[in-house]
Amino acid sequence: MKFIGVDGCKIGWFYTAINHENEWEIGVSENIEKLWETHKDASLIFIDIPIVLPFKESRACDLEARKLLGKGKTSTVFPPPCREALAAKTYEEACEINKKVLGKKISLQAYHISKKIKEVDDFLLANPRAKQKIRETHPEICFWALAGGRAMLFSKKRKHGFEERLDVLKKGFSQTEAVVNTTLKRYKRKEVAKDDILDSIAAAVVACSPVSSLATVPEIPGKDAKGLPMEIVFSNERLI
């Protein structure tokens, strides 16, 4: 059984594949379709990208995730744009469309990943079978849960924040440092950032958790216009 954690990177999608024997594999797929073709035999694929989009109001999963992380950490979870705004050519146009549909503008962070959101959205709409395996997660919610309901203290972009998250992952996956070191040697930082590596491992560790430990934010997800659950998946299997 193989479990995949995926995070967007500058050259595509960085993935970490692990199994229950602590075997692992890393790589980059230039698009989500190629990633699926390579790993459609996986048991689960957890990805750090919004994959079910709001259509009349903000997603409850984003609002609840921000509450769980607490004051000072909410900026790591930003609501995605509505599907209509993904076709916008400029940030201003995206804000205008989103305001008409959802009543509010979108953040620059959301706009900057809108191409990747659209890529995944288009792929899932065209490939219904993939929806059974590809589920949305969020690295900071993963770390929050794996650390026993405690948000990380430092930014993942800083040395202390990187080490803090590394320590959490090492308690759940003994090959964490090997994955990190191999990735740092194989890819340049302009291709795969250091925090992309940790986010991908976190998603893989959660995907590899016992099915009984998997939970969602919110506990009972709402549905989008196509009946898909608006959820962020994490694991209740505390590591520390």
N, C-alpha and C positions, 0 to 999 in steps of 0.2 A: 504494500500500500504506500502511495506517495502523496505528500501534502505540499502544496505550493503557496508561498507568500510572495506577493507581487507589489512593487512600488514603481511609480513613474520615475524615469531618469532622463537626462538630457539627450540620450541617443535612443530612447524607446522605453522598454519595460524591463527593469532588473528583477530577476526572480531567484528565490532560494527554494530548492526542493529538498525535503527531508522525509525520513521514514522512522518507524519505531525502533529501528536498529541503530539509530544515530548516523546513518549514512546520509550523505548530502551531495548536492550538485548546485552550481550557480550558473547564471548566464544572462544574456540580454537578448530579448526579442525586439525587433525593430517596430513591430506593431502587434496589436492584441490578437489578430487572426493567426499570425505565425506562432504566438505563444500558445494559443489554444490547440493548434495542430500538433505542436510538440508535446503538450501535456494534457490532452483530453482524456488520457487514461488515468489521471490523478483522481484520488478520492474526493478532494476538495481543493479549490483554488480561492484563496482569500486575497482581495485586492484593495489597496488604499486609494480608492477613487469613488465618488458618488455614482452609483449605477442605477438607482431608481430616482427619478427627478420629480420635483414638486410641480403641481399643475394648477393649484388654486390658493395655496398658502404654504408657508415655510414648513419644512419637514420636522416632525416631532422628534425624530432621532437626533438631529443636530442640536435642537434646543435642549434636550435632556442630556446629551453628551457634554455640552458646555456647563450645565449645572453640576454634573458629576466631577468634572475636573476642577471646578471652583474658581474663585476670583484670581485674576492674573494669568490664567491658563486658557481662557475661553477663545483667544485669538487663534489657537491651533485648530479649532473646528469652525469652519466658515461655510454657511449654507450655499449649496450649488445653485446655479441659475435654472430657470425653467427651460424646457426643451426648445421653445421658440427662440430664446436668446442665444442659443449655441450657434446660430447661423449668422449672428451679427458680425460685421466687418470691423467695428471699432468698439472700444470700451463704452463710449458714450451711447452708441446705438444699443449695445447689450443692456445698459442700465435702463434706457427708455423702454425697451421691450419688456424687460423683467418687471418694471414698475407698472406697466399696463396689466400684466398677467397676475403678479403676486403682490403688487402694491408697494414694492420697495426696490431700490437699486441693488446691484451686486457689488461685492468687494473686488478690489484689484486682484487679490489672491485667487478668487474664484474665476475671474476672467482669464488670468494667466494659465489656468489649467483647463480652460473650456474646450480646447482642441482635443485634449486627452479624454475629457468627459464625453464629448461627442463621438470620439472614436469607439469607446466602449459601448456607449448607448446604441450607436448604429449597428455594432457587431451583435449585441445581445438581441436587438429587435429582429435581426436577420437570422439568428441562430438560437431558436427556442431551447434546444437540448443543452446548450451551454449554461442557461440560467439555473439549471439544477445543481451545477457545481461551483459556478463563480458567484461569490457572495462578497458584499462590501464589509470592510472593517476599517478601523482607524487606529494608527499606531499608538497615539497617546491614550486612547481608551484601553488598548491592549496592555500597555505598560501599567496604567492605573489599576486594572484588574489583577494582573500577574503580581503586582506589588501589594495586593491585599486591600485595594480600594484607596490607594494613595497616589496622587498625581506626582509626577517627577518634579523635583525641585528646580532643576536648571534647564535652560534651553538646550535642545539637542544639537544646536549649532556650536555650542561651546564645549571645551575640553571636559569640564566637570559633568555636563549633561550627557556627553557621549559615554563617559565612564560609568555614570549612574545607570544608564540603560543597558550597557554592556554587562554590568554585574547582575542585573535582573535576569537577563537572557541566559547567562551562563548557568544559573541555577536550574533552568528548565531544559537546556540543550547544551550538552557538554562540548559540542564541536563549534560553539559560537565563535571563539577566537580564531579557529582555523578558517572558518568561512570569511570572517572579516579580513584576516591577513591575506588570504588568497585573492580576495576581490580587490584589495588595495594594490596588490602587485599586478593583477591582470588588467585592470582598467585605470585610466587616468581620472583625476577628480573632475575634469570637464566632461567626462562621460558618465561616471557614477559617483555621486557625492557620498561622503562618509555616512551621513544620516540615512541615505537611501538604503544602505546595507542593513543597518539596524532595523529600519522599518519593515524591510522585506523579511528578515529573520523573525521579527515579532509576529508578523502575519502567519508565517509558516508554523511557528510554535503553537499559535492558537488553533490553526487548522488541524494540527496533529493531536490536539487534546482529545480526551474521550468525548464522544458525542454527547454523553449525559452532562458534561460540564459546559457545553456551549450555551450561551445566553445572548439576548439581544437588547439593544436600546432602541425604542422602549420595549418593555416586556411583551406587550402585545402590539406589534407594528401596525401602523396604518397602511393603506393600500394606495397605489398610484392609479392613474387613469386606466391602466391596463390590468389592474388587479394584482400587481406585484408588491411584495412587502417593502416598505421603507424602513430599513433596519441598519444598524451597525452591530456586527457580531463580535463577541469577545468570549473569553473563557473564565469560568468561575474557579478554575484550578489554580489556586494561589501558589506562588513560588517562594515568596518570602513573608 
